[in-house]
């Protein structure tokens, strides 16, 4: 499966970059690959769908089925938050 990737520019202190280069070499990786790995690991380590979240989503889906939710278009939303 091919994943869509997004490029982001990050500015880091020179000392931090040097430390990360050393850690990347110790791990047998390029700096770029090492940064991608540690960021992906960090993003995935704490991610867990809790029971509270599941309950909230179930309630929202039930409200949607019953027609109790009111949706507006993006255009309507932008108009409602536009400064006067």
Beta strands, then each sheet from edge to edge (+ up, - down):
end
